[in-house]
Amino acid sequence: MDITFFSTKKYDRASFNAAIAQYPHINLRYLDCRLDATTAALATGADAVCAFVNDKLDAECIGQLAAVGIRLVLLRCAGFNQVDLAAASAHNLVVARVPAYAPEGVAEHAVGLILALNRKLCKAHARVRENNFSLENLQGFNLHGCTVGVVGTGKIGAAFARIMLGFGCNVLAHDPTPDSALTALGVNYVPLDALCRASRIVSLHCPLTPATRYLIDDAALSAMPAGVMLINTSRGGLVDTRAVIKHLKTGHLGYLGLDVYEEEAGLFFEDESDHILQDDVFARLQTFPNVLITGHQAFLTQEALANIAETSLANAESERQGIDCGNRVSAS
């Protein structure tokens, strides 16, 4: 089986090259460019493509992949909102993902954003580098005893909830399918509006679907208490960025930590330091001193990269042998 990879970086190649030895019937070809309708033809001659979070596998792209003989789409990520699954099904393309590669790593990054925002670590570091040891405007609050809302308690959300319980927080959760193990630990499941009203920190860990797009909008933000902290390490489309800016300007939203952004495709994962930023909304976000943004790096741990490579290749090998890999996703 020949696999053409899109949107690859050095760390992707290193992790897959380290794992490929045990798969003698699979050959890898790496491309830097994103996968979309304009680049799909580059997969000609391959049996499968391997895509990442900001590749655009819409109906047009899927049709072009099918036309050049692709029969398998490997997603080296957990989310699959970037794929038109109905189109994939219509063209008999199998789509397989990596459902859980580093839940603890992503959860720990969310906690890192909380700590950095709360204790103003970036500002403090910059001051000390300039020999300014003033403590003015560096005041934070204790996490112990505060109420944290977790939206989505899959593997990542559950890991995050356990960490916050360890801090001594009162943890509320919202998920269509409550986790009994978390309930046993003291997590209380409540409706989303109740979670928003009661939480000093709200952290998002749910997938992006038509039902969850702009889950955090103007109404949800208005329901949150003044000074609330919002953390998103899941998918950018969960948050209405313009509504967030509105609430940052009034001071109602006290802190914002983002590892994802709804218009990140074409921006994140690239070095744009020599270019003028064209996204005015993102530029506005960066003007606020109580906003901390990282460029979709929450997944980036040694363990995650190894798990992504191993699971993706295992998915490919199973499908090569005509066996359902167990990680397929479909529109149904």
N, C-alpha and C positions, 0 to 999 in steps of 0.2 A: 504493500500500500504506500502510495506517495502522498504526502501531506504538504500543502502550501500554507505557510503561516503568514498572517498579516499583522501589522502594528507591533512588530517585535522590537525589543530593546536588548541591550547586552545581557541583562539579567535573565531575560526569557531564554535566550540562546544558551546561556551557560547552564541553566537548570534542565532544559530538555536534552542538551548534549550529554549531561551527566546521567540521565535516565535512559537514554535510547539503547544502550548496549544490550539490554535484555530483550529487545524487540527487533530481532534480525530481519523481519519481514516488513519493517516500516522504514521509509526514507523521508527525511525532513528537508524542506527548502524554506528559507526565511526571507521575508520581505519586510521592509520598513514601513511601507505605505499602509494607509487604512483601507479596509475592505468596504467597497460600496459599488454602486452600479457602474462607475467609471473605471474601476480597477478589477472587477470580477474576472475579466478575460485573462488576467495574469495567472489565474489558476489553471489554465489550459494544460492538459497532460497529467494533472493530479487526480487522485481519487477522492480526496477530502481537503477541506480548508480548516484552519484553526484561527478563530477570531477572538477579539477581546471586547471590552465593555463599550467602547466608542466606535466600533465598526458599525456600519449601517446595512443590515441585511433585510432591506425592505423587499416588496414583491418584485420590483424590477431587478434588484441584485440577485435574489433567489432564482428568478427565471434565467438570468445569464449564467449563474453557476450551474444550473441544471443543463443548460445548452452546451456547456463545455465538458460535461461528463461527471460533474461532482455529484456524489451520492451521500456524503456524510459531512455535516457541519459540527466541528468540535468547538465548544466554547470554553476557554480557559478562565472561567469565572462562574459564579453561582447564578447571577441574574441573567435573564433572557429577554428582557424587554426590547432589546435592539433587533430582535428577529421577528419577521412576519411568519408566525408558526402556521397559519392557515395556508400561506403560499408554499411553505416548505412541504406541508402535507400534500398539497395538490401536485407538486412535482416529485413526490416520493423521496424527499430528502430526509434523512434521519438527523435530528439535532440532539446532541448530547452535551451535558454541562458538567461542571465540577461543583457538586452541591455544598460541600463543606471542606474548605482547604485550610482555614486558619481562623476559626471563630474567636478564639481567645485573643489572637493578634489584633483583629479589628476592634474587638471590645476594649482592649488595652489602649488602643489609639484614641478611642472616644474618651476614655478616662484621662488620657494625657491632655486632650483638648480642654477638658473640664478644669484640670489642675492649673494648666497654663493660663487660662482665662481668669479663673477665680483669684489666683495668687499673683497675677500679672507678671509672670515669669519673663516674658519677652521684654517688657519695659524695664524690669529690674536688671536683667542681663545687660541691656543696652546702656543703662545708667552706670553700672559698675565698670563697664569697659571704658567709660569716660571719666572714671574716678569720682563719680557722683554717687554718694552713699546715702542720700536723703531717702527717707521712707514715705514722704508725702505722696498721697494718691496711690499707694500700693496695698491698701487694705482689702482683705478678702473676707470670706465667711467660712465657718466650719462646715464640712460636709457631714460630719457626724450629727445625726438628728434631723437633717433636712429631708424633704420629700422629693424623690426622684421618680419621674414618669418614664416608663420604657414602652415605646410603641413598636410592637412586634417582638415576640419572644420565641423566635426560631433559635437556631444554634448560637448565632451571634448575640441576639438580644438576651438569651438566657445566660450566656457567659457574662455579659455586661451587668445583668441584674445581680448575679452572684457576687461580682466584684463590689458593687455598690452596697450590698448587704454587709460585706466585709468592712466597709467604711462606717457602718453603723447607721446607714440611711433607712428611711421608711420608703419602701419601694412599691409603687403602683405600676400596673401593667395593663396594656390593652392589646388583645389579639383575638381573632375569631375562634381560635382553638387554644384555650388555656392549658398551660403546662402544670400538671398536678405536682410534679417534683418541685417546681418553684413555689407553688401554693404551700406545700409542706414546709418550705424554708421561711415562709412569712410574707411572700409577695401577694399583694391583693389585686385581683383583676377588677377593673371598673370600665364603664363606657368612656370613650375618648373625650367627651366634653367634661366629664368629671375629672379625668386625669389632667386635662389642661388647666382646669380651675384650681387644682390642689397642688400642683408640682412647682417647685422652685427651679428644677432642672428637668427638661424634656429631651430625651434622646431617641432618635429615630433608627429603627432596625428592621423595617419591613420592606418587602419587594415593591418595585414600581409596577403597577398595573393600571388599567383605566380607572379602577375604583379608588386607587390611592394617589393618583396624580393630584397635586396641590392639596394633599391631605391637610397640610398646614397652610391655611390661607388667612385672609384678613380676619374672618370670624374666629378662627381657632386662636390666632394670636391675641385678639381682643379679649378672649375668655381667660387667657393666662394672667397670672398676677404680675403687677408692675415689677420690673427688674428681673424677670425670668431669664434663664439661660437655655438656649436652644442649640442642640448638637445634632448634626446630620453626617453620618458616615455610611449611609446606605445608597440612595440614588438622589440626584439633584432634583428630579422632577417631583419629589414628594413635597417640596417647598415652593411656594409662590414668592420668588425673589423680590419682586416689586412691593409686595405686601410687607415683607421683612424689612425692606429699606424704609418704608413708611413708619414702621414701629421702632426702628432704630433712631430715626430722626426725632420722634417724640420722646424717646427715652424709655418707652414702655418695655421694649425688648432690651434687657440689660447686657446680655452677652450673646454672641453668636459664634459657634465653632463649626466650620464646614470642612469636610474632606471631599465633598462632591458639589457639583454645581449644575444646574439644569441645562446650561449651554456650554458645557465643558468640552464637548467634542471639537477637535481642532485647536484647542487651547491647552488642556492638560496633557501631560506626558511629553511635551515639547519644550525646547529652550527658546523662549520668545524674548530673551533679554535684549536683543538688538533690534526689536521691532516696536512700533507704537501700538499699544493695546487698542483694538478696535471695538471691544465690547464695553459700551458705556455703563451698562448695569453692573458688570463685574468691577469696573474701575470705581464706581460709586461705592460699592461694598468695601473696597480697600481703603476708603478714606476714613472709616470709623475706627477709633482707637480700641473699641471693645469687640472687634471682630478678628478672629484668627482663622485663616484659611490655609489648608495644606492641599496639595495637588493630587488627590486620589491615591494617597500612599498608605492608607490604613492596612491594606492587605500585604504590604511589602515586608515580609519577614523571610528569613532563610527557610523556615519550616513550611510556610505557605507556598513559596516558589517550588520547593521539592514536591509538595503534595499536588500542586497544580499539574506539574509535569508528569508525575507518576499516574495520576488519575486520568488525565487526558490521553496518555499513551495506552493505558489499560482499556479505556473506552474504545480507542481506535482498534486495538487488537481484538477485542471481543466482537466488534462489528465486522472486522475483516473475516473472522471465522463464522459469521452469520449468526452470532449470539447477541441477544439483547444485552447491552452493557449494564443495564439497570439504572442508568442516569439519563435516559431519554426524556425530552420534554415535547409536549404536543399541544395543539390548540384545544383539544378536548378536555 
